[in-house]
Amino acid sequence: MRVKRLCGCEALSRGVCLMARVRPQSHRMYSRRGSEVLGMSTPSTKLGRWSVALLAAFAAFFIINSTVFTPWIVEVPRWQAFAALSCGLAAGIVGLIAVIRRHERSWLVWLAMLPGLMIVAFMLVDFLVPN
């Protein structure tokens, strides 16, 4: 009798995994779901949590730039503008990797990809359209 391999662990011929009985938290086939917050699932992978944290940093920089510098028409410091753009772009890239590679399905990760998409779109328009 040949033993089938499912998801990297030895399994019985019926497809019942031995790891699921011993350590269900560490098993790859175990259904991981993030906790529910306001009807939205929170990220269940490290990359998903990183993308949401970078989204929060981007939002904080965006709020600071729009409330502190814009009302008085003061030039935004370059380091702060660079940090905001970097956080937004990194949130989008990390969120995209989390969705593609780690199969993250949290709405917060999808939301974290929006600033990255918008920053890439603005950069493409800036380079492709002549002034």
C-alpha positions as CSV (number, residue, x, y, z in Angstrom):
1,M,0.0,0.0,0.0
2,R,1.4,3.3,-1.1
3,V,1.1,6.4,1.2
4,K,0.1,9.6,-0.5
5,R,1.9,12.8,0.2
6,L,-0.4,15.8,0.8
7,C,1.0,19.2,1.4
8,G,4.4,18.1,2.4
9,C,3.4,15.7,5.2
10,E,2.7,11.9,5.2
11,A,-1.0,11.1,4.9
12,L,-3.0,7.9,5.1
13,S,-4.3,6.4,1.9
14,R,-7.8,7.9,2.6
15,G,-6.3,11.4,2.6
16,V,-6.5,12.0,6.3
17,C,-3.4,13.8,7.4
18,L,-1.6,12.7,10.5
19,M,-0.3,16.2,11.3
20,A,-3.9,17.5,11.6
21,R,-4.5,15.3,14.6
22,V,-1.2,16.2,16.3
23,R,-0.7,19.9,15.6
24,P,-3.5,21.5,13.7
25,Q,-2.0,25.0,14.0
26,S,1.2,24.1,12.2
27,H,-0.4,22.1,9.4
28,R,-0.4,23.7,5.9
29,M,-3.9,22.4,5.0
30,Y,-5.4,23.8,8.2
31,S,-7.8,26.6,7.4
32,R,-6.3,29.8,8.7
33,R,-8.6,32.7,9.1
34,G,-7.9,36.1,10.7
35,S,-10.1,37.4,13.4
36,E,-13.2,39.5,12.4
37,V,-13.1,43.2,13.0
38,L,-16.1,45.2,12.0
39,G,-17.1,42.5,9.6
40,M,-13.7,42.4,7.8
41,S,-11.2,39.7,8.4
42,T,-7.8,40.8,9.6
43,P,-4.7,39.4,7.8
44,S,-3.6,35.9,8.8
45,T,-0.1,36.0,7.3
46,K,3.0,38.1,8.2
47,L,3.1,39.7,4.8
48,G,-0.5,40.7,5.2
49,R,0.1,42.3,8.6
50,W,3.1,44.1,7.2
51,S,1.1,45.6,4.4
52,V,-1.6,46.8,6.7
53,A,1.0,48.3,9.0
54,L,2.6,50.1,6.0
55,L,-0.8,51.3,5.0
56,A,-1.3,52.8,8.5
57,A,2.1,54.5,8.3
58,F,1.1,55.9,4.8
59,A,-2.2,57.2,6.2
60,A,-0.4,58.8,9.2
61,F,2.1,60.6,6.9
62,F,-0.8,61.6,4.5
63,I,-2.8,63.1,7.4
64,I,0.2,64.9,8.8
65,N,1.1,66.4,5.4
66,S,-2.5,67.5,4.7
67,T,-3.2,69.0,8.1
68,V,0.1,70.5,9.1
69,F,1.7,71.7,5.9
70,T,-1.0,72.2,3.4
71,P,-3.2,74.7,5.2
72,W,-0.4,77.2,5.6
73,I,1.1,76.5,2.1
74,V,4.4,75.5,3.6
75,E,6.5,73.2,1.5
76,V,6.4,69.6,2.8
77,P,9.9,68.4,3.9
78,R,11.4,66.1,1.3
79,W,12.1,63.3,3.7
80,Q,8.5,63.3,4.8
81,A,7.2,63.2,1.3
82,F,9.7,60.4,0.4
83,A,8.7,58.4,3.5
84,A,5.0,58.7,2.7
85,L,5.5,57.6,-0.9
86,S,7.8,54.8,0.1
87,C,5.3,53.5,2.7
88,G,2.4,53.6,0.2
89,L,4.4,51.9,-2.5
90,A,5.8,49.3,-0.1
91,A,2.3,48.6,1.2
92,G,1.1,47.9,-2.3
93,I,4.0,45.7,-3.2
94,V,3.9,43.7,0.0
95,G,0.1,43.4,-0.2
96,L,0.4,42.1,-3.8
97,I,3.0,39.5,-2.7
98,A,0.8,38.4,0.2
99,V,-2.2,37.9,-2.1
100,I,-0.3,36.1,-4.8
101,R,2.1,34.0,-2.9
102,R,0.5,33.5,0.5
103,H,-3.1,33.5,-0.7
104,E,-4.1,36.3,1.7
105,R,-7.8,37.2,1.3
106,S,-8.3,39.9,3.9
107,W,-10.1,43.1,2.7
108,L,-7.5,45.2,4.6
109,V,-4.7,43.8,2.4
110,W,-6.7,44.6,-0.7
111,L,-7.2,48.1,0.7
112,A,-3.4,48.3,1.3
113,M,-2.7,47.7,-2.4
114,L,-4.7,50.8,-3.5
115,P,-2.1,53.5,-2.5
116,G,0.7,51.5,-4.2
117,L,-1.4,51.3,-7.4
118,M,-2.2,55.0,-7.3
119,I,1.5,55.9,-6.7
120,V,2.6,53.7,-9.7
121,A,-0.1,55.3,-11.9
122,F,0.9,58.8,-10.9
123,M,4.6,58.0,-11.6
124,L,3.7,56.5,-15.0
125,V,1.6,59.5,-16.0
126,D,4.4,61.9,-14.8
127,F,7.0,60.1,-17.0
128,L,4.9,59.3,-20.0
129,V,2.9,62.5,-20.5
130,P,5.0,65.6,-21.5
131,N,4.4,68.8,-19.6
